[in-house]
Amino acid sequence: MVVLPEPADRLGLQLPVRLLSTFSCAPLAGVKGGMSQGSGAQPKPSVYHERQRLELCAIHALNNVLQQRLFSQEAADEICKRLAPDCRLNPHRSFLGTGNYDINVIMAALQGLGLTAVWWDRRRPLTQLALPHVLGLILNLPAPVSLGLLTLPLRRRHWVALRQVDGVYYNLDSKLRAPEALGDEDGLRSFLGAVLAPGLCQVLVVVTKEVEEKNSWLQLD
């Protein structure tokens, strides 16, 4: 399984200014980042999971797939400004200031950590996805719009993270109350097959630069 690189400051990479300042949402109560340190023969893994706030699903998906609180709304806004410095209405986020960040923000955030996101061609069989070389997955799929307890007859694009922790793959959708265990590699592939079937979901494979350059996230034999 791919391990997250050393913190960016140790690698000399440039991260967004004030990365953790004014963080816009708290992780789910009782769920912490990192592996469980409790005693016992089989300690239960601790899965980091951020819950949805405003339209910040891109930030939640980034932090969830990295299993760390690394990005904030402010950091994402600064990335947007760098991507379109001369635009009065930034095309990479909601003009209301509530989030709704696009793929360019996610790609720039990952690149600052020495990672990248590779688009998955849905025409490929999922058996070609070399999961031991993959850090995680970020999905973009349609989701219903809610107003309080009322679900509106509308659909908007939503970012969702999938990640393996201690041998188990989890759906870390920020709209879930808690991480959803998907099981082993077969369980993950079954889940991906189901969400890809309607043809409306896009899948980004999060890998290190080295894995991307060697194309080792694919197994073609």
Backbone as CSV, one residue per row, in Angstrom:
resi,resn,N_x,N_y,N_z,CA_x,CA_y,CA_z,C_x,C_y,C_z
1,MET,0.840,-1.200,0.000,0.000,0.000,0.000,0.870,1.243,0.000
2,VAL,0.534,2.210,-0.804,1.301,3.443,-0.875,1.202,4.204,0.433
3,VAL,2.330,4.725,0.892,2.374,5.499,2.130,2.451,6.969,1.780
4,LEU,1.733,7.798,2.504,1.758,9.232,2.281,3.169,9.741,2.461
5,PRO,3.648,10.612,1.540,5.007,11.127,1.655,5.212,11.901,2.950
6,GLU,6.494,12.219,3.222,6.822,13.039,4.385,6.094,14.368,4.296
7,PRO,5.838,15.028,5.442,5.198,16.334,5.401,5.899,17.255,4.443
8,ALA,5.103,18.091,3.748,5.621,18.890,2.657,6.718,19.849,3.098
9,ASP,6.663,20.340,4.341,7.681,21.280,4.757,9.050,20.614,4.845
10,ARG,9.050,19.285,5.126,10.319,18.556,5.159,10.846,18.312,3.748
11,LEU,9.954,18.238,2.773,10.346,17.992,1.398,10.661,19.273,0.645
12,GLY,10.424,20.414,1.258,10.675,21.672,0.583,9.584,22.075,-0.366
13,LEU,8.397,21.466,-0.261,7.292,21.797,-1.147,6.553,23.007,-0.628
14,GLN,5.965,23.751,-1.541,5.210,24.942,-1.176,3.752,24.601,-0.973
15,LEU,3.267,24.788,0.258,1.867,24.539,0.567,1.128,25.862,0.670
16,PRO,-0.207,25.829,0.569,-0.967,27.064,0.723,-0.665,27.723,2.058
17,VAL,-0.649,29.050,2.080,-0.349,29.814,3.277,-1.403,29.550,4.345
18,ARG,-0.985,29.482,5.603,-1.871,29.291,6.753,-2.810,28.117,6.503
19,LEU,-2.202,26.956,6.260,-2.934,25.776,5.808,-4.049,25.355,6.747
20,LEU,-3.808,25.430,8.043,-4.777,24.921,9.000,-5.595,26.025,9.649
21,SER,-5.353,27.271,9.296,-6.084,28.350,9.951,-7.526,28.389,9.498
22,THR,-8.397,28.824,10.382,-9.840,28.941,10.146,-10.393,27.683,9.508
23,PHE,-10.000,26.531,10.029,-10.556,25.276,9.502,-12.047,25.275,9.696
24,SER,-12.776,24.881,8.651,-14.199,25.191,8.596,-15.107,24.111,9.154
25,CYS,-14.591,22.940,9.477,-15.486,21.930,10.033,-14.691,21.003,10.930
26,ALA,-15.365,20.396,11.873,-14.708,19.515,12.836,-14.899,18.071,12.415
27,PRO,-13.926,17.182,12.711,-14.110,15.772,12.420,-15.233,15.186,13.266
28,LEU,-15.746,14.068,12.806,-16.817,13.382,13.505,-16.410,13.069,14.934
29,ALA,-17.271,13.332,15.872,-16.971,13.095,17.284,-16.577,11.642,17.505
30,GLY,-15.481,11.452,18.222,-15.025,10.103,18.533,-14.160,9.483,17.465
31,VAL,-13.967,10.184,16.315,-13.137,9.657,15.246,-11.920,10.546,15.112
32,LYS,-10.718,9.969,15.184,-9.490,10.732,15.139,-8.615,10.217,14.016
33,GLY,-7.653,11.075,13.624,-6.722,10.670,12.584,-5.701,9.682,13.124
34,GLY,-5.103,8.889,12.207,-4.056,7.967,12.619,-4.606,6.626,13.061
35,MET,-3.675,5.712,13.356,-4.064,4.380,13.758,-4.284,4.323,15.259
36,SER,-5.162,3.426,15.681,-5.457,3.279,17.105,-4.221,2.788,17.849
37,GLN,-3.989,3.354,19.016,-2.841,2.956,19.825,-3.260,2.166,21.057
38,GLY,-4.511,1.767,21.133,-4.985,1.050,22.305,-4.367,-0.328,22.424
39,SER,-4.414,-0.902,23.611,-3.843,-2.219,23.841,-4.825,-3.284,23.392
40,GLY,-4.321,-4.499,23.240,-5.162,-5.605,22.831,-4.607,-6.280,21.599
41,ALA,-5.070,-7.486,21.336,-4.532,-8.255,20.218,-4.911,-7.652,18.881
42,GLN,-6.137,-7.162,18.750,-6.602,-6.614,17.482,-7.251,-5.247,17.732
43,PRO,-6.453,-4.196,17.866,-7.020,-2.868,18.117,-7.849,-2.404,16.938
44,LYS,-8.927,-1.720,17.218,-9.805,-1.207,16.175,-9.166,-0.001,15.515
45,PRO,-9.093,0.031,14.172,-8.460,1.171,13.512,-9.264,2.450,13.729
46,SER,-8.542,3.549,13.818,-9.177,4.848,13.956,-9.183,5.515,12.600
47,VAL,-10.352,5.780,12.063,-10.501,6.303,10.709,-10.859,7.784,10.779
48,TYR,-10.064,8.621,10.121,-10.323,10.051,10.107,-11.457,10.347,9.124
49,HIS,-12.452,11.091,9.580,-13.637,11.346,8.756,-14.205,12.711,9.073
50,GLU,-14.210,13.607,8.088,-14.817,14.919,8.246,-16.250,14.905,7.737
51,ARG,-17.119,15.604,8.438,-18.523,15.713,8.072,-18.771,16.953,7.216
52,GLN,-19.800,16.894,6.408,-20.113,17.952,5.455,-20.507,19.265,6.122
53,ARG,-19.963,20.368,5.569,-20.369,21.708,5.957,-20.359,22.599,4.725
54,LEU,-21.406,23.436,4.580,-21.548,24.306,3.414,-21.340,23.480,2.139
55,GLU,-20.529,24.001,1.199,-20.220,23.264,-0.033,-18.741,22.903,-0.051
56,LEU,-18.237,22.417,1.082,-16.815,22.169,1.245,-16.436,20.710,1.041
57,CYS,-17.204,19.991,0.225,-16.943,18.555,0.061,-15.568,18.294,-0.560
58,ALA,-15.049,19.211,-1.387,-13.719,19.008,-1.968,-12.655,19.022,-0.875
59,ILE,-12.775,19.941,0.079,-11.836,19.998,1.201,-11.965,18.745,2.058
60,HIS,-13.202,18.351,2.348,-13.418,17.145,3.154,-12.838,15.918,2.449
61,ALA,-13.043,15.823,1.130,-12.538,14.668,0.380,-11.012,14.633,0.412
62,LEU,-10.371,15.791,0.272,-8.909,15.838,0.340,-8.415,15.374,1.710
63,ASN,-8.949,15.947,2.763,-8.502,15.579,4.108,-8.823,14.124,4.438
64,ASN,-9.977,13.659,3.996,-10.361,12.270,4.266,-9.464,11.284,3.528
65,VAL,-9.135,11.586,2.280,-8.291,10.655,1.529,-6.858,10.674,2.055
66,LEU,-6.420,11.814,2.604,-5.086,11.920,3.190,-5.055,11.446,4.634
67,GLN,-6.253,11.257,5.231,-6.391,10.840,6.628,-5.697,11.810,7.588
68,GLN,-5.736,13.092,7.215,-5.184,14.145,8.050,-5.929,15.442,7.759
69,ARG,-5.986,16.314,8.754,-6.567,17.626,8.543,-5.489,18.559,7.998
70,LEU,-5.379,18.608,6.670,-4.321,19.379,6.031,-4.829,20.648,5.348
71,PHE,-6.067,20.638,4.862,-6.562,21.755,4.061,-7.787,22.407,4.696
72,SER,-7.878,23.717,4.532,-8.976,24.512,5.050,-9.658,25.246,3.914
73,GLN,-10.778,25.882,4.205,-11.468,26.701,3.215,-10.574,27.864,2.782
74,GLU,-9.868,28.450,3.712,-8.985,29.561,3.382,-7.876,29.120,2.439
75,ALA,-7.287,27.953,2.704,-6.234,27.440,1.832,-6.770,27.187,0.428
76,ALA,-7.979,26.618,0.326,-8.583,26.371,-0.983,-8.866,27.677,-1.725
77,ASP,-9.302,28.695,-0.992,-9.562,29.994,-1.617,-8.273,30.608,-2.152
78,GLU,-7.169,30.414,-1.427,-5.893,30.938,-1.896,-5.429,30.216,-3.157
79,ILE,-5.697,28.921,-3.246,-5.386,28.175,-4.461,-6.200,28.730,-5.624
80,CYS,-7.477,28.999,-5.380,-8.335,29.570,-6.430,-7.769,30.889,-6.950
81,LYS,-7.287,31.724,-6.050,-6.728,33.013,-6.452,-5.475,32.827,-7.295
82,ARG,-4.653,31.832,-6.944,-3.450,31.573,-7.735,-3.801,31.031,-9.116
83,LEU,-4.862,30.242,-9.199,-5.261,29.663,-10.481,-5.874,30.702,-11.418
84,ALA,-6.556,31.682,-10.849,-7.214,32.710,-11.668,-7.039,34.068,-10.998
85,PRO,-5.806,34.600,-10.995,-5.522,35.827,-10.245,-6.218,37.077,-10.770
86,ASP,-6.596,37.080,-12.041,-7.158,38.290,-12.649,-8.673,38.235,-12.823
87,CYS,-9.297,37.195,-12.286,-10.742,37.030,-12.467,-11.499,37.645,-11.291
88,ARG,-12.466,38.488,-11.614,-13.288,39.086,-10.563,-14.190,38.039,-9.932
89,LEU,-14.787,37.171,-10.756,-15.572,36.040,-10.279,-14.757,34.785,-10.559
90,ASN,-14.208,34.203,-9.511,-13.307,33.070,-9.691,-14.059,31.858,-10.236
91,PRO,-13.584,31.260,-11.336,-14.298,30.129,-11.950,-14.098,28.804,-11.231
92,HIS,-13.244,28.767,-10.212,-12.912,27.507,-9.548,-13.646,27.298,-8.231
93,ARG,-14.563,28.211,-7.889,-15.320,28.091,-6.646,-16.646,28.822,-6.784
94,SER,-17.518,28.636,-5.799,-18.794,29.331,-5.789,-18.589,30.826,-5.556
95,PHE,-19.311,31.653,-6.309,-19.190,33.096,-6.113,-19.797,33.530,-4.783
96,LEU,-20.556,32.645,-4.137,-21.144,32.947,-2.828,-20.156,32.743,-1.681
97,GLY,-19.011,32.162,-1.976,-18.013,31.945,-0.942,-18.282,30.749,-0.053
98,THR,-19.123,29.822,-0.518,-19.480,28.652,0.290,-18.696,27.397,-0.093
99,GLY,-17.799,27.517,-1.067,-17.012,26.357,-1.489,-17.276,25.982,-2.924
100,ASN,-17.750,24.731,-3.127,-18.033,24.208,-4.465,-16.796,24.293,-5.355
101,TYR,-15.650,23.805,-4.843,-14.385,23.873,-5.565,-14.329,22.819,-6.669
102,ASP,-13.613,23.142,-7.747,-13.567,22.221,-8.883,-12.302,21.365,-8.847
103,ILE,-12.142,20.547,-9.886,-11.047,19.589,-9.954,-9.690,20.277,-9.954
104,ASN,-9.600,21.481,-10.499,-8.321,22.180,-10.554,-7.780,22.478,-9.150
105,VAL,-8.666,22.798,-8.223,-8.260,23.064,-6.844,-7.748,21.778,-6.190
106,ILE,-8.442,20.680,-6.418,-8.016,19.391,-5.862,-6.656,18.987,-6.420
107,MET,-6.466,19.140,-7.727,-5.194,18.775,-8.347,-4.055,19.628,-7.806
108,ALA,-4.276,20.941,-7.672,-3.232,21.832,-7.161,-2.891,21.503,-5.715
109,ALA,-3.896,21.188,-4.906,-3.663,20.835,-3.507,-2.814,19.562,-3.404
110,LEU,-3.135,18.558,-4.199,-2.372,17.310,-4.170,-0.950,17.508,-4.677
111,GLN,-0.795,18.309,-5.713,0.543,18.548,-6.257,1.446,19.202,-5.228
112,GLY,0.882,20.044,-4.363,1.674,20.666,-3.315,2.211,19.677,-2.309
113,LEU,1.670,18.464,-2.301,2.127,17.410,-1.396,2.924,16.324,-2.119
114,GLY,3.248,16.571,-3.379,3.976,15.563,-4.141,3.117,14.417,-4.604
115,LEU,1.797,14.636,-4.668,0.842,13.629,-5.127,0.161,14.106,-6.403
116,THR,-0.573,13.219,-7.019,-1.355,13.596,-8.182,-2.604,12.730,-8.240
117,ALA,-3.569,13.163,-9.039,-4.807,12.404,-9.227,-4.927,12.049,-10.708
118,VAL,-5.025,10.765,-10.985,-5.112,10.265,-12.355,-6.556,9.893,-12.652
119,TRP,-7.068,10.379,-13.772,-8.448,10.059,-14.156,-8.562,8.596,-14.537
120,TRP,-9.578,7.903,-13.992,-9.818,6.490,-14.301,-10.753,6.376,-15.497
121,ASP,-10.316,5.673,-16.525,-11.124,5.440,-17.716,-12.138,4.333,-17.407
122,ARG,-13.413,4.687,-17.386,-14.448,3.725,-17.009,-14.519,2.526,-17.964
123,ARG,-13.932,2.646,-19.129,-13.941,1.522,-20.078,-12.988,0.402,-19.659
124,ARG,-12.082,0.691,-18.768,-11.154,-0.335,-18.281,-11.846,-1.233,-17.263
125,PRO,-11.521,-2.513,-17.239,-12.035,-3.372,-16.162,-11.384,-2.971,-14.847
126,LEU,-12.136,-3.011,-13.767,-11.618,-2.584,-12.473,-10.523,-3.505,-11.934
127,THR,-10.389,-4.685,-12.530,-9.302,-5.587,-12.137,-7.941,-5.003,-12.522
128,GLN,-7.915,-4.023,-13.427,-6.655,-3.405,-13.825,-6.191,-2.327,-12.839
129,LEU,-7.013,-2.002,-11.855,-6.638,-1.010,-10.858,-5.715,-1.662,-9.822
130,ALA,-4.441,-1.274,-9.820,-3.438,-1.871,-8.926,-3.528,-1.200,-7.561
131,LEU,-4.439,-1.641,-6.745,-4.737,-0.979,-5.476,-3.560,-0.904,-4.502
132,PRO,-2.635,-1.881,-4.455,-1.504,-1.743,-3.522,-0.640,-0.518,-3.801
133,HIS,-0.719,0.046,-5.006,0.076,1.216,-5.368,-0.730,2.508,-5.302
134,VAL,-1.958,2.422,-4.823,-2.866,3.572,-4.807,-3.039,4.077,-3.381
135,LEU,-2.886,5.387,-3.193,-3.099,5.969,-1.871,-4.576,5.997,-1.516
136,GLY,-5.402,6.398,-2.466,-6.842,6.481,-2.244,-7.548,6.893,-3.521
137,LEU,-8.838,7.091,-3.428,-9.654,7.466,-4.580,-10.542,8.642,-4.207
138,ILE,-10.763,9.527,-5.166,-11.711,10.622,-4.998,-12.736,10.536,-6.118
139,LEU,-13.992,10.461,-5.735,-15.077,10.346,-6.703,-15.794,11.676,-6.851
140,ASN,-16.293,11.925,-8.061,-17.169,13.063,-8.295,-18.465,12.507,-8.866
141,LEU,-19.559,12.666,-8.137,-20.815,12.049,-8.529,-21.988,12.955,-8.176
142,PRO,-23.114,12.763,-8.832,-24.288,13.586,-8.519,-24.872,13.195,-7.178
143,ALA,-25.326,14.199,-6.431,-25.918,13.969,-5.111,-27.136,14.856,-4.958
144,PRO,-28.161,14.403,-4.226,-29.353,15.226,-4.020,-29.045,16.455,-3.179
145,VAL,-29.805,17.516,-3.399,-29.658,18.754,-2.656,-30.698,18.783,-1.539
146,SER,-30.249,19.083,-0.314,-31.155,19.129,0.835,-31.225,20.541,1.394
147,LEU,-32.412,20.893,1.874,-32.631,22.160,2.562,-33.225,21.813,3.920
148,GLY,-32.339,21.730,4.932,-32.791,21.236,6.225,-33.158,19.770,6.113
149,LEU,-34.379,19.427,6.499,-34.859,18.045,6.394,-35.518,17.766,5.056
150,LEU,-35.608,18.790,4.207,-36.290,18.662,2.922,-35.279,18.350,1.822
151,THR,-35.518,17.274,1.072,-34.690,16.926,-0.074,-35.318,17.496,-1.337
152,LEU,-34.564,18.334,-2.042,-35.073,18.999,-3.236,-34.866,18.118,-4.465
153,PRO,-35.711,18.276,-5.486,-35.566,17.482,-6.719,-34.449,18.028,-7.605
154,LEU,-33.259,18.199,-7.012,-32.106,18.733,-7.727,-30.906,17.840,-7.484
155,ARG,-29.952,17.889,-8.400,-28.718,17.132,-8.246,-27.537,18.074,-8.461
156,ARG,-26.521,17.951,-7.588,-25.292,18.710,-7.739,-24.119,17.749,-7.624
157,ARG,-22.991,18.167,-8.185,-21.806,17.321,-8.129,-21.227,17.326,-6.720
158,HIS,-20.729,16.168,-6.299,-20.267,15.984,-4.918,-18.971,15.185,-4.929
159,TRP,-17.986,15.630,-4.122,-16.708,14.940,-4.012,-16.733,13.969,-2.828
160,VAL,-16.236,12.748,-3.066,-16.243,11.688,-2.053,-14.885,10.993,-2.047
161,ALA,-14.352,10.708,-0.868,-13.068,10.011,-0.737,-13.272,8.554,-0.351
162,LEU,-12.429,7.693,-0.908,-12.338,6.285,-0.518,-10.899,6.021,-0.114
163,ARG,-10.726,5.272,0.963,-9.357,5.057,1.463,-9.285,3.751,2.251
164,GLN,-8.121,3.101,2.175,-7.887,1.892,2.957,-7.227,2.245,4.277
165,VAL,-7.722,1.678,5.355,-7.129,1.838,6.682,-7.034,0.456,7.318
166,ASP,-5.824,0.035,7.614,-5.597,-1.247,8.293,-6.256,-2.413,7.554
167,GLY,-6.100,-2.406,6.225,-6.585,-3.524,5.421,-8.038,-3.462,5.016
168,VAL,-8.772,-2.464,5.476,-10.186,-2.319,5.147,-10.389,-1.021,4.363
169,TYR,-11.142,-1.093,3.266,-11.459,0.101,2.484,-12.740,0.734,3.026
170,TYR,-12.732,2.063,3.075,-13.859,2.803,3.628,-14.380,3.841,2.633
171,ASN,-15.700,3.990,2.632,-16.347,5.114,1.972,-16.372,6.248,2.985
172,LEU,-15.648,7.346,2.683,-15.518,8.457,3.612,-16.322,9.665,3.141
173,ASP,-17.444,9.411,2.510,-18.348,10.474,2.072,-18.655,11.391,3.255
174,SER,-18.436,12.683,3.077,-18.657,13.627,4.172,-20.126,13.763,4.544
175,LYS,-21.019,13.276,3.699,-22.446,13.319,4.019,-22.891,12.126,4.869
176,LEU,-21.998,11.169,5.065,-22.311,10.037,5.933,-22.066,10.428,7.384
177,ARG,-22.821,9.830,8.287,-22.629,10.109,9.714,-21.343,9.473,10.238
178,ALA,-20.884,8.413,9.583,-19.673,7.716,10.003,-19.098,6.996,8.789
179,PRO,-17.803,6.658,8.818,-17.214,5.921,7.697,-17.957,4.614,7.430
180,GLU,-18.103,4.283,6.165,-18.782,3.048,5.760,-17.744,2.040,5.278
181,ALA,-17.612,0.923,5.984,-16.645,-0.108,5.606,-17.094,-0.812,4.334
182,LEU,-16.182,-0.900,3.352,-16.480,-1.568,2.085,-15.865,-2.951,2.004
183,GLY,-14.923,-3.234,2.904,-14.292,-4.551,2.913,-12.917,-4.526,2.275
184,ASP,-12.554,-5.641,1.650,-11.236,-5.783,1.033,-11.241,-5.206,-0.382
185,GLU,-10.236,-5.569,-1.180,-10.143,-5.052,-2.549,-11.366,-5.430,-3.382
186,ASP,-11.874,-6.634,-3.200,-13.065,-7.042,-3.953,-14.276,-6.189,-3.561
187,GLY,-14.383,-5.870,-2.267,-15.477,-5.030,-1.817,-15.392,-3.634,-2.414
188,LEU,-14.186,-3.093,-2.481,-14.004,-1.771,-3.082,-14.367,-1.795,-4.566
189,ARG,-13.908,-2.814,-5.275,-14.204,-2.895,-6.703,-15.706,-3.059,-6.951
190,SER,-16.371,-3.794,-6.079,-17.826,-3.936,-6.212,-18.520,-2.583,-6.035
191,PHE,-18.065,-1.824,-5.045,-18.633,-0.492,-4.815,-18.385,0.409,-6.016
192,LEU,-17.147,0.409,-6.537,-16.828,1.235,-7.693,-17.649,0.831,-8.907
193,GLY,-17.825,-0.472,-9.094,-18.632,-0.935,-10.217,-20.055,-0.421,-10.144
194,ALA,-20.613,-0.388,-8.932,-21.991,0.065,-8.746,-22.136,1.554,-9.030
195,VAL,-21.165,2.378,-8.565,-21.295,3.825,-8.769,-20.928,4.230,-10.188
196,LEU,-20.110,3.424,-10.861,-19.742,3.733,-12.236,-20.793,3.295,-13.244
197,ALA,-21.597,2.316,-12.889,-22.568,1.731,-13.825,-23.513,2.749,-14.458
198,PRO,-24.089,3.706,-13.700,-25.018,4.656,-14.337,-24.345,5.616,-15.305
199,GLY,-23.015,5.692,-15.289,-22.307,6.546,-16.227,-22.181,7.996,-15.806
200,LEU,-22.493,8.329,-14.557,-22.472,9.724,-14.104,-21.328,10.021,-13.146
201,CYS,-20.583,9.007,-12.733,-19.526,9.168,-11.744,-18.160,9.233,-12.424
202,GLN,-17.312,10.127,-11.920,-15.918,10.192,-12.350,-15.040,9.747,-11.184
203,VAL,-13.967,9.028,-11.491,-13.082,8.499,-10.458,-11.672,9.034,-10.682
204,LEU,-11.087,9.581,-9.625,-9.702,10.042,-9.635,-8.885,9.136,-8.736
205,VAL,-7.788,8.608,-9.257,-6.909,7.710,-8.518,-5.766,8.543,-7.942
206,VAL,-5.666,8.616,-6.617,-4.651,9.432,-5.954,-3.400,8.591,-5.732
207,VAL,-2.287,9.045,-6.317,-1.029,8.297,-6.260,0.128,9.269,-6.069
208,THR,1.300,8.718,-5.769,2.511,9.537,-5.704,2.988,9.836,-7.128
209,LYS,3.859,10.824,-7.245,4.423,11.167,-8.550,5.178,9.988,-9.148
210,GLU,5.894,9.249,-8.306,6.664,8.101,-8.785,5.748,7.036,-9.379
211,VAL,4.635,6.762,-8.696,3.683,5.767,-9.204,3.081,6.240,-10.526
212,GLU,2.787,7.529,-10.623,2.244,8.057,-11.875,3.248,7.913,-13.016
213,GLU,4.498,8.276,-12.760,5.518,8.218,-13.800,5.761,6.800,-14.284
214,LYS,5.705,5.837,-13.363,5.922,4.429,-13.732,4.643,3.754,-14.216
215,ASN,3.522,4.464,-14.097,2.222,3.914,-14.499,1.888,2.632,-13.733
216,SER,2.418,2.533,-12.519,2.257,1.296,-11.752,0.918,1.206,-11.031
217,TRP,0.059,2.224,-11.179,-1.297,2.130,-10.633,-2.189,1.263,-11.522
218,LEU,-1.637,0.851,-12.671,-2.338,-0.053,-13.585,-1.653,-1.410,-13.615
219,GLN,-2.432,-2.478,-13.619,-1.881,-3.823,-13.819,-2.497,-4.375,-15.096
220,LEU,-1.692,-4.429,-16.162,-2.207,-4.766,-17.478,-1.940,-6.217,-17.870
221,ASP,-1.221,-6.963,-17.029,-0.905,-8.362,-17.359,-2.126,-9.249,-17.191
